[in-house]
Amino acid sequence: MKTLKKFVSYYGPYKAVFLLDLLCAAFISLVDLAYPQLLRELTRTVFTKDGNAILHTIPLIGGILLAAYILQALCQYYVSCQGHIMGARMERDMRAELFEKYERLSFSYYDKNNTGQMMSKLVSDLFDISELAHHGPENLFISAVKIIGSFIFLFIIQWKLAVVLLITVFVMGFFSLRQNRSMHATFVDNRRKIGDINATLQDSLAGIRIVQAFANEDLEREKFRAGNDGFLVSKIDNYHAMGKFNSTNLFFQGMMYLLTMVVGAYLIAKGEMTVEDMAMFALYIGVFVSPIKILVELTEMLQKGMSGFGRFLEVVETPVEIKDAPDAVAMVDPRGDITLDDVSFSYEKEDKVLHHVSMHIPSGKSIALVGPSGGGKTTITSLIPRFYDVTGGSIRIGGQDIRDMKLESLRSNIGIVQQEVYLFDGTIRENIAFGKPDATEAEIHEAAKRANLEEFIDSLPDGYDTIVGERGTRLSGGQKQRVSIARIFLKNPPILILDEATSALDNESEQFIQDSLEKLSTGRTTITIAHRLSTIRNADSIYVIEDGKISEQGNHGELLTAGGTYARYYEMSRN
């Protein structure tokens, strides 16, 4: 009920459309119900009179029916058009809410969840919800009106025959629901199999360069063929179940006509029913058989839609771990000192990644973090912008605890350059401007110039309008890195985090990037993670992080003299 109430709440902004939709649906149903009853009354009254009386009455009745059918057509247009538009708008609202929630969820959520599943919830699941939002209440309402209305009239005409038909309807519904469960099982299998195909396709296309480099196209074709054939088998099972469902319903529909004729004939013979009334029964069977099938199919739609809505709620109701405190304020002193005071951290129930780490980074100074992989260097730099929250101790900037700052204010004052650069599928201009969406053309050009990128851009036929491709595949590693540096120049933050920004580049590219990074670091508080120790020799202070602790601290010369881990790393880098 809680899920259903939550679902109904999304009709809120569209109450008027929804109520008018149901009103139109009711009118459509009532017109269909009225015709057999009108025909019955005409047969018993008007059609028994002489020809002149019939010709005098029929134009009036025909005109009323014509008006009713015109209005019914207009109602059908509203139901088909505006009803679907309402469902599409509800789908849009839910998709916007879901995307907004994805944007606010913390890194810990993305650490545990699959991107493909998140895409499925954002696209295909919401389509099923949209169909349920429109067709669910409408089909339920129309079917209920037609079935209940038909049986009211049937019981008025001849209750004995109506009871026989009602029992037949219950038996039909029983078999239909059983077969519907079978159809549902095959439908679930369909979705799983098409998911396997999508996963294989995404994996193969994303890694197409590796596939072709190893000449393993045949291997990938075989993997795809297996998934594709599996989907075909699942679809065949689905069509077998669908065939049984439709044939059973058709059989019971025939049984209703058969029983109407046999039982009706018996009642006519007994003088308990007229021939005209038996004809009316046949007409009403046609009126309520279709809604019964719609109701049975509605259970499938309900299962699909509500299961998708349940997956939607799983995300929407997921608590946001990293969010603004109720009394959060903007960062007071972005250029203030950064202090880590007895900081500890662990990922949920895992062992601690950081153990009582304390360090002081004076404003405008440059510090470096070195040490073995997995030691906790990247974790430290992820805690400063609050991608994760400390589990012990505190981090302050300018004396202000970062948990008391508004996230937007905190992160807008921090620039991050990572080893693995992410570029959006757009132009070079758009990717640079991501650092400052309202930047002028002159500002974008200046940022590109300071990142040593302008000469490369000028050599391109489309210049700044060059498409970089998905994840920047049309650019080299060094070029992508310079684009990322250009957008940090444009952002112009007082605090800079460099996470192994040159470790994956060749020597020539590294020199270009290093020059850009030195310009970028000037006058900013800079934290650098580096494996190439030659890039951090001039850092004001170097911290060696091992097993989540600070094992050494000092400048380049002091650490070499100490002869510890840093000295050993430096000696290895020279050989």
C-alpha positions as CSV (number, residue, x, y, z in Angstrom):
1,M,0.0,0.0,0.0
2,K,2.9,2.3,0.7
3,T,4.2,1.8,-2.8
4,L,0.8,2.3,-4.3
5,K,0.2,5.5,-2.4
6,K,3.6,6.8,-3.5
7,F,2.7,5.9,-7.1
8,V,-0.7,7.6,-6.9
9,S,1.0,10.8,-5.6
10,Y,2.6,11.3,-9.0
11,Y,-0.9,12.0,-10.4
12,G,-1.1,15.1,-8.2
13,P,-0.1,17.8,-10.8
14,Y,-2.4,16.2,-13.3
15,K,-5.6,15.7,-11.3
16,A,-7.8,17.6,-13.7
17,V,-6.6,15.6,-16.7
18,F,-6.8,12.4,-14.8
19,L,-10.4,12.9,-13.7
20,L,-11.5,14.1,-17.2
21,D,-9.8,11.0,-18.6
22,L,-11.9,8.8,-16.3
23,L,-15.0,10.7,-17.1
24,C,-14.5,10.3,-20.8
25,A,-13.7,6.6,-20.3
26,A,-17.0,6.2,-18.4
27,F,-18.9,7.9,-21.2
28,I,-17.3,5.6,-23.8
29,S,-18.4,2.6,-21.7
30,L,-21.9,3.8,-21.1
31,V,-22.6,4.4,-24.8
32,D,-21.5,0.8,-25.5
33,L,-23.7,-0.5,-22.7
34,A,-26.7,1.6,-23.7
35,Y,-27.0,0.4,-27.3
36,P,-28.1,-3.2,-26.6
37,Q,-30.6,-2.0,-24.0
38,L,-31.9,0.7,-26.4
39,L,-32.3,-1.9,-29.2
40,R,-34.2,-4.2,-26.8
41,E,-36.6,-1.4,-25.8
42,L,-37.1,-0.4,-29.5
43,T,-37.8,-4.0,-30.4
44,R,-40.4,-4.3,-27.7
45,T,-42.1,-0.9,-28.3
46,V,-41.4,1.2,-31.4
47,F,-40.7,-1.7,-33.8
48,T,-44.1,-3.3,-33.0
49,K,-46.0,-0.3,-34.3
50,D,-47.0,0.5,-37.9
51,G,-44.5,1.8,-40.5
52,N,-45.4,5.5,-40.2
53,A,-44.9,5.4,-36.4
54,I,-41.5,3.8,-36.9
55,L,-40.4,6.3,-39.6
56,H,-41.5,9.1,-37.4
57,T,-39.6,8.0,-34.3
58,I,-36.3,6.6,-35.8
59,P,-34.9,10.0,-37.0
60,L,-35.0,11.4,-33.5
61,I,-33.4,8.3,-32.0
62,G,-30.9,8.2,-34.8
63,G,-30.0,11.8,-34.2
64,I,-29.5,11.1,-30.5
65,L,-27.3,8.1,-31.2
66,L,-25.3,10.1,-33.8
67,A,-24.6,12.8,-31.2
68,A,-23.7,10.2,-28.7
69,Y,-21.2,8.5,-31.1
70,I,-19.6,11.8,-32.0
71,L,-19.2,12.7,-28.4
72,Q,-17.9,9.2,-27.8
73,A,-15.3,9.7,-30.6
74,L,-14.2,13.0,-29.0
75,C,-13.9,11.2,-25.6
76,Q,-11.8,8.5,-27.2
77,Y,-9.5,11.1,-28.8
78,Y,-9.0,12.7,-25.4
79,V,-8.4,9.3,-23.7
80,S,-5.9,8.2,-26.4
81,C,-4.2,11.6,-26.7
82,Q,-4.3,13.5,-23.5
83,G,-4.2,10.3,-21.4
84,H,-1.0,9.2,-23.0
85,I,0.5,12.7,-22.7
86,M,-0.3,12.6,-19.0
87,G,1.5,9.3,-18.7
88,A,4.5,10.7,-20.7
89,R,4.6,13.8,-18.4
90,M,4.6,11.6,-15.3
91,E,7.4,9.6,-16.9
92,R,9.3,12.8,-17.5
93,D,8.8,13.9,-13.9
94,M,10.0,10.6,-12.5
95,R,13.0,10.5,-14.9
96,A,13.9,14.1,-13.8
97,E,13.6,13.1,-10.2
98,L,15.6,10.0,-10.7
99,F,18.4,11.8,-12.6
100,E,18.5,14.5,-10.0
101,K,18.9,11.8,-7.3
102,Y,21.7,10.1,-9.3
103,E,23.5,13.5,-9.4
104,R,23.2,13.8,-5.6
105,L,24.1,10.3,-4.6
106,S,27.5,9.8,-3.1
107,F,30.5,8.0,-4.5
108,S,29.8,5.1,-2.2
109,Y,26.6,4.4,-4.1
110,Y,28.4,4.3,-7.5
111,D,31.1,2.0,-5.9
112,K,28.4,-0.6,-5.3
113,N,26.1,-0.3,-8.3
114,N,26.3,-1.1,-12.0
115,T,25.9,1.7,-14.5
116,G,23.9,-0.5,-16.9
117,Q,21.4,-1.2,-14.2
118,M,21.1,2.5,-13.5
119,M,20.5,3.2,-17.1
120,S,17.8,0.5,-17.2
121,K,16.0,2.2,-14.3
122,L,16.2,5.5,-16.0
123,V,14.9,4.4,-19.4
124,S,13.1,1.1,-19.8
125,D,11.7,0.7,-16.3
126,L,10.2,4.2,-16.5
127,F,8.6,3.4,-19.9
128,D,6.7,0.5,-18.2
129,I,5.7,2.9,-15.4
130,S,4.4,5.4,-17.9
131,E,2.2,2.8,-19.6
132,L,0.8,1.7,-16.3
133,A,0.2,5.3,-15.2
134,H,-2.0,5.9,-18.3
135,H,-3.6,2.5,-19.1
136,G,-3.9,1.1,-15.6
137,P,-6.6,3.2,-14.0
138,E,-8.3,3.8,-17.3
139,N,-8.5,0.1,-18.3
140,L,-9.5,-0.9,-14.8
141,F,-12.3,1.7,-14.8
142,I,-13.6,1.0,-18.3
143,S,-13.6,-2.8,-17.6
144,A,-15.3,-2.5,-14.3
145,V,-18.1,-0.2,-15.7
146,K,-18.7,-2.5,-18.7
147,I,-18.6,-5.8,-16.8
148,I,-20.7,-4.6,-13.9
149,G,-23.1,-2.7,-16.1
150,S,-23.5,-5.6,-18.5
151,F,-24.3,-8.0,-15.7
152,I,-26.8,-5.6,-14.1
153,F,-28.7,-5.5,-17.4
154,L,-28.3,-9.3,-17.9
155,F,-29.8,-10.0,-14.4
156,I,-32.6,-7.6,-15.2
157,I,-33.4,-9.4,-18.4
158,Q,-33.1,-13.0,-17.2
159,W,-31.3,-13.8,-13.9
160,K,-31.0,-17.6,-14.5
161,L,-29.1,-17.2,-17.7
162,A,-27.0,-14.4,-16.2
163,V,-25.9,-16.7,-13.3
164,V,-24.8,-19.4,-15.8
165,L,-22.7,-16.8,-17.7
166,L,-21.3,-15.3,-14.5
167,I,-20.0,-18.8,-13.5
168,T,-18.5,-19.2,-16.9
169,V,-16.7,-15.8,-16.5
170,F,-15.2,-16.9,-13.2
171,V,-13.9,-20.1,-14.7
172,M,-12.5,-18.1,-17.6
173,G,-10.8,-15.7,-15.3
174,F,-9.3,-18.6,-13.2
175,F,-7.7,-20.2,-16.3
176,S,-6.6,-16.8,-17.7
177,L,-4.9,-15.8,-14.5
178,R,-3.0,-19.2,-14.3
179,Q,-1.8,-18.7,-17.9
180,N,-1.0,-15.1,-17.2
181,R,1.5,-16.3,-14.6
182,S,3.1,-18.4,-17.2
183,M,3.3,-15.5,-19.6
184,H,4.8,-13.4,-16.8
185,A,7.5,-15.9,-16.2
186,T,8.5,-15.9,-19.9
187,F,8.3,-12.1,-20.0
188,V,10.8,-11.9,-17.0
189,D,13.0,-14.3,-18.9
190,N,12.8,-12.1,-22.0
191,R,14.0,-9.1,-20.1
192,R,16.8,-11.0,-18.6
193,K,17.9,-12.4,-22.0
194,I,17.7,-9.0,-23.7
195,G,19.8,-7.6,-20.8
196,D,22.4,-10.3,-21.5
197,I,22.5,-9.2,-25.2
198,N,22.8,-5.5,-24.2
199,A,25.6,-6.3,-21.8
200,T,27.5,-8.4,-24.4
201,L,27.0,-5.7,-27.0
202,Q,28.1,-2.9,-24.8
203,D,31.2,-4.8,-23.6
204,S,32.2,-5.8,-27.1
205,L,31.7,-2.3,-28.7
206,A,33.4,-0.5,-25.8
207,G,36.4,-2.8,-26.2
208,I,36.3,-3.0,-30.0
209,R,39.9,-1.8,-30.2
210,I,41.1,-4.7,-28.0
211,V,38.9,-7.1,-29.9
212,Q,40.4,-6.2,-33.3
213,A,43.9,-5.9,-31.9
214,F,43.7,-9.5,-30.8
215,A,41.8,-10.6,-33.9
216,N,39.1,-12.1,-31.7
217,E,36.1,-11.0,-33.7
218,D,34.9,-14.6,-34.1
219,L,35.0,-15.1,-30.3
220,E,32.8,-12.0,-29.8
221,R,30.5,-13.1,-32.6
222,E,30.0,-16.5,-30.8
223,K,29.3,-14.8,-27.5
224,F,26.7,-12.6,-29.1
225,R,25.2,-15.5,-31.1
226,A,24.7,-17.5,-27.8
227,G,22.9,-14.5,-26.2
228,N,20.9,-13.8,-29.4
229,D,19.8,-17.5,-29.8
230,G,18.9,-17.6,-26.1
231,F,16.7,-14.6,-26.5
232,L,15.0,-16.3,-29.5
233,V,14.2,-19.4,-27.4
234,S,12.8,-17.2,-24.7
235,K,10.6,-15.4,-27.2
236,I,9.3,-18.7,-28.6
237,D,8.3,-19.8,-25.1
238,N,6.6,-16.4,-24.7
239,Y,4.6,-16.9,-27.9
240,H,3.6,-20.4,-26.9
241,A,2.2,-19.1,-23.6
242,M,0.5,-16.2,-25.4
243,G,-1.0,-18.7,-27.9
244,K,-2.5,-20.7,-25.0
245,F,-3.8,-17.6,-23.3
246,N,-5.5,-16.3,-26.4
247,S,-6.9,-19.6,-27.5
248,T,-8.3,-20.3,-24.0
249,N,-10.0,-16.9,-23.9
250,L,-11.5,-17.5,-27.4
251,F,-12.8,-20.9,-26.3
252,F,-14.6,-19.5,-23.3
253,Q,-16.0,-16.7,-25.4
254,G,-17.4,-19.3,-27.7
255,M,-18.8,-21.2,-24.6
256,M,-20.6,-18.1,-23.6
257,Y,-22.4,-17.9,-26.9
258,L,-23.1,-21.6,-26.8
259,L,-24.5,-21.5,-23.3
260,T,-26.6,-18.4,-24.2
261,M,-28.1,-20.4,-27.1
262,V,-28.6,-23.7,-25.3
263,V,-29.8,-22.3,-21.9
264,G,-31.7,-19.5,-23.6
265,A,-33.5,-22.0,-25.8
266,Y,-34.5,-24.0,-22.8
267,L,-35.8,-20.9,-21.0
268,I,-37.7,-19.8,-24.2
269,A,-39.2,-23.3,-24.4
270,K,-40.3,-22.9,-20.8
271,G,-41.8,-19.5,-21.5
272,E,-39.4,-17.8,-19.2
273,M,-37.5,-15.8,-21.8
274,T,-38.2,-14.2,-25.2
275,V,-36.2,-14.5,-28.4
276,E,-35.5,-10.8,-28.3
277,D,-34.0,-11.1,-24.8
278,M,-31.7,-13.9,-25.9
279,A,-30.4,-11.7,-28.7
280,M,-29.7,-9.0,-26.1
281,F,-27.7,-11.5,-24.1
282,A,-25.6,-12.2,-27.2
283,L,-24.9,-8.5,-27.7
284,Y,-23.9,-8.0,-24.0
285,I,-21.5,-11.0,-24.2
286,G,-19.6,-9.0,-26.9
287,V,-19.6,-5.9,-24.6
288,F,-18.1,-7.6,-21.5
289,V,-15.8,-10.3,-23.0
290,S,-13.3,-7.7,-24.3
291,P,-13.0,-5.9,-20.8
292,I,-12.4,-9.3,-19.2
293,K,-9.4,-9.9,-21.5
294,I,-8.2,-6.4,-20.8
295,L,-8.4,-7.0,-17.0
296,V,-6.4,-10.2,-17.3
297,E,-3.7,-8.4,-19.5
298,L,-3.8,-5.5,-17.0
299,T,-2.3,-7.8,-14.3
300,E,0.8,-8.2,-16.6
301,M,1.0,-4.4,-17.0
302,L,0.6,-4.0,-13.3
303,Q,3.4,-6.5,-12.6
304,K,5.7,-4.8,-15.1
305,G,4.9,-1.3,-14.0
306,M,5.0,-1.8,-10.3
307,S,8.2,-3.9,-10.4
308,G,9.8,-1.0,-12.4
309,F,8.3,1.5,-9.9
310,G,9.8,-0.5,-7.0
311,R,13.2,-0.3,-8.6
312,F,12.6,3.4,-9.1
313,L,11.8,3.9,-5.4
314,E,14.9,1.9,-4.4
315,V,17.0,4.7,-5.9
316,V,14.8,7.7,-5.0
317,E,14.5,6.6,-1.3
318,T,18.3,5.8,-1.0
319,P,19.7,8.1,1.7
320,V,22.2,10.7,0.4
321,E,25.2,10.1,2.6
322,I,27.1,13.3,1.6
323,K,24.8,16.4,1.9
324,D,24.7,19.9,3.3
325,A,24.2,20.1,7.0
326,P,21.0,22.0,8.0
327,D,23.1,25.0,9.1
328,A,25.8,24.8,6.3
329,V,27.3,28.0,5.1
330,A,29.5,29.0,2.2
331,M,33.3,28.6,2.5
332,V,34.6,31.6,4.4
333,D,38.3,31.5,3.4
334,P,39.0,29.4,0.3
335,R,42.7,30.4,0.4
336,G,43.1,29.4,4.0
337,D,45.3,26.6,5.4
338,I,44.2,23.0,5.0
339,T,44.4,20.9,8.2
340,L,43.7,17.2,8.5
341,D,43.3,16.6,12.3
342,D,43.5,13.0,13.4
343,V,41.6,11.7,10.3
344,S,40.5,8.1,10.1
345,F,38.4,6.6,7.3
346,S,37.0,3.2,6.3
347,Y,34.7,2.1,3.5
348,E,31.5,0.9,5.3
349,K,32.4,-2.3,7.2
350,E,35.8,-2.7,5.7
351,D,39.0,-2.3,7.7
352,K,40.3,1.2,8.1
353,V,42.0,2.8,5.1
354,L,43.4,5.8,7.0
355,H,44.6,5.7,10.6
356,H,44.8,9.0,12.6
357,V,46.4,11.0,9.8
358,S,47.3,14.6,10.6
359,M,48.9,17.2,8.3
360,H,49.0,20.9,7.8
361,I,49.1,22.5,4.4
362,P,49.8,26.2,4.5
363,S,47.9,28.4,2.0
364,G,49.6,28.7,-1.4
365,K,52.1,25.9,-0.6
366,S,52.6,22.7,-2.6
367,I,52.7,19.3,-0.9
368,A,53.1,15.8,-2.4
369,L,51.8,12.4,-1.4
370,V,53.9,9.4,-2.3
371,G,53.9,5.7,-1.3
372,P,52.8,2.3,-2.4
373,S,49.5,1.7,-4.3
374,G,46.6,1.2,-1.9
375,G,48.3,3.1,0.9
376,G,45.6,5.8,1.1
377,K,46.9,8.7,-1.0
378,T,43.8,9.0,-3.3
379,T,41.5,8.5,-0.3
380,I,43.0,11.6,1.4
381,T,42.4,13.7,-1.7
382,S,38.8,12.3,-2.0
383,L,38.1,13.3,1.6
384,I,39.0,17.0,1.1
385,P,36.2,17.7,-1.5
386,R,33.9,15.5,0.7
387,F,33.4,12.8,-1.9
388,Y,33.4,10.7,1.2
389,D,33.1,11.8,4.9
390,V,35.7,11.1,7.4
391,T,34.8,8.4,10.0
392,G,37.1,10.0,12.6
393,G,38.8,13.4,13.1
394,S,38.1,16.4,11.0
395,I,39.3,18.4,7.9
396,R,39.4,22.2,8.0
397,I,40.0,24.8,5.4
398,G,40.8,28.3,6.8
399,G,39.8,26.9,10.2
400,Q,36.3,26.0,9.0
401,D,35.2,22.3,9.2
402,I,34.3,21.2,5.6
403,R,31.2,19.4,7.0
404,D,29.9,22.9,8.0
405,M,30.3,24.2,4.4
406,K,27.8,24.0,1.5
407,L,29.0,21.3,-0.9
408,E,28.7,23.6,-3.9
409,S,30.9,26.2,-2.2
410,L,33.5,23.7,-1.1
411,R,33.8,21.9,-4.5
412,S,33.7,25.0,-6.6
413,N,36.9,26.1,-4.9
414,I,38.8,22.8,-5.6
415,G,40.2,21.8,-9.0
416,I,41.1,18.1,-9.7
417,V,43.3,16.8,-12.5
418,Q,43.3,13.0,-12.6
419,Q,45.3,10.4,-14.4
420,E,42.3,9.1,-16.2
421,V,40.7,12.0,-17.9
422,Y,37.0,12.0,-18.7
423,L,35.9,14.1,-21.7
424,F,32.2,14.5,-22.7
425,D,31.1,13.6,-26.2
426,G,31.0,17.1,-27.6
427,T,33.4,19.8,-28.9
428,I,36.8,20.9,-27.5
429,R,35.1,24.2,-26.6
430,E,32.3,22.5,-24.7
431,N,34.7,20.4,-22.7
432,I,36.9,23.3,-21.8
433,A,33.9,25.4,-20.9
434,F,32.7,22.7,-18.5
435,G,35.0,24.4,-16.0
436,K,33.0,27.6,-16.2
437,P,29.7,27.2,-18.2
438,D,29.2,30.9,-18.7
439,A,32.8,31.6,-19.9
440,T,33.3,34.0,-22.8
441,E,35.1,32.9,-25.9
442,A,38.1,35.0,-24.9
443,E,38.3,33.2,-21.5
444,I,38.1,29.8,-23.2
445,H,41.0,30.7,-25.6
446,E,43.1,32.1,-22.7
447,A,42.6,28.8,-20.8
448,A,43.6,26.8,-23.8
449,K,46.7,28.9,-24.3
450,R,47.8,28.5,-20.7
451,A,47.3,24.7,-21.0
452,N,49.7,24.7,-24.0
453,L,46.7,23.6,-26.1
454,E,46.1,26.5,-28.5
455,E,48.7,25.5,-31.1
456,F,47.2,22.0,-31.4
457,I,43.6,23.4,-31.6
458,D,44.6,25.9,-34.3
459,S,46.0,23.0,-36.4
460,L,42.6,21.3,-36.5
461,P,40.2,22.0,-39.4
462,D,37.3,22.7,-37.1
463,G,39.4,24.3,-34.3
464,Y,37.5,24.6,-31.1
465,D,34.4,23.0,-32.7
466,T,36.3,19.7,-33.2
467,I,34.3,16.7,-31.8
468,V,36.4,14.8,-29.3
469,G,34.4,11.6,-29.5
470,E,33.0,9.4,-26.7
471,R,35.3,9.7,-23.7
472,G,37.7,11.8,-25.9
473,T,38.7,8.9,-28.1
474,R,39.7,11.2,-31.0
475,L,42.4,12.8,-28.9
476,S,45.7,11.4,-27.6
477,G,46.3,10.9,-23.9
478,G,48.3,14.1,-23.7
479,Q,45.8,16.1,-25.6
480,K,43.0,15.0,-23.4
481,Q,45.0,15.8,-20.3
482,R,45.7,19.3,-21.6
483,V,41.9,19.8,-22.2
484,S,41.3,18.8,-18.6
485,I,44.0,21.3,-17.4
486,A,42.4,24.0,-19.5
487,R,39.1,23.6,-17.8
488,I,40.8,23.9,-14.4
489,F,42.5,27.1,-15.6
490,L,39.0,28.3,-16.5
491,K,37.5,27.3,-13.2
492,N,40.5,29.0,-11.4
493,P,40.1,27.4,-8.0
494,P,42.4,28.3,-5.1
495,I,43.0,24.6,-4.2
496,L,44.4,22.1,-6.7
497,I,44.6,18.3,-6.5
498,L,46.8,16.5,-9.0
499,D,46.2,12.8,-8.9
500,E,49.0,11.1,-10.9
501,A,48.2,13.5,-13.7
502,T,51.3,12.6,-15.8
503,S,52.0,8.9,-14.9
504,A,50.4,7.5,-18.0
505,L,52.0,9.8,-20.6
506,D,55.1,9.5,-22.8
507,N,58.1,11.7,-22.0
508,E,57.3,14.4,-24.6
509,S,53.6,14.7,-23.5
510,E,54.7,14.6,-19.9
511,Q,57.0,17.6,-20.4
512,F,54.1,19.6,-22.0
513,I,51.8,18.6,-19.2
514,Q,54.3,19.3,-16.5
515,D,54.9,22.8,-17.9
516,S,51.1,23.4,-17.8
517,L,50.8,22.0,-14.3
518,E,53.5,24.3,-13.0
519,K,51.7,27.3,-14.4
520,L,48.4,26.0,-13.0
521,S,50.0,25.4,-9.5
522,T,51.4,28.9,-9.2
523,G,49.7,30.8,-6.3
524,R,47.4,27.8,-5.4
525,T,47.4,25.4,-2.5
526,T,48.5,22.2,-4.4
527,I,48.3,18.6,-3.4
528,T,50.0,16.2,-5.7
529,I,49.9,12.4,-5.8
530,A,52.9,11.2,-7.9
531,H,54.7,8.0,-8.6
532,R,57.3,9.8,-10.7
533,L,59.3,11.4,-8.0
534,S,61.1,13.7,-10.4
535,T,57.9,15.7,-10.7
536,I,57.6,16.6,-7.0
537,R,61.2,17.4,-6.1
538,N,60.3,21.1,-5.6
539,A,57.3,20.4,-3.4
540,D,57.4,22.4,-0.1
541,S,56.6,19.2,1.8
542,I,56.4,15.5,0.9
543,Y,54.4,13.0,2.9
544,V,55.0,9.2,2.5
545,I,51.7,7.3,3.0
546,E,52.0,3.6,3.9
547,D,49.2,1.4,5.2
548,G,47.0,4.4,5.8
549,K,49.6,6.2,8.0
550,I,52.2,8.9,7.5
551,S,55.5,7.1,7.7
552,E,57.8,10.0,6.6
553,Q,57.5,13.8,6.2
554,G,59.9,16.4,4.9
555,N,61.2,18.1,1.7
556,H,63.1,16.2,-1.0
557,G,66.5,16.8,0.5
558,E,65.5,15.9,4.1
559,L,63.8,12.6,3.0
560,L,66.8,11.6,0.9
561,T,69.1,12.2,3.9
562,A,66.7,10.1,6.2
563,G,67.3,7.1,4.0
564,G,63.8,5.7,4.4
565,T,61.1,4.6,2.0
566,Y,61.2,7.8,0.0
567,A,65.0,7.5,-0.5
568,R,64.5,3.9,-1.7
569,Y,61.8,4.9,-4.1
570,Y,63.9,7.8,-5.5
571,E,66.9,5.5,-6.0
572,M,64.6,3.0,-7.9
573,S,63.3,5.7,-10.1
574,R,66.8,6.7,-11.2
575,N,67.8,3.2,-12.2
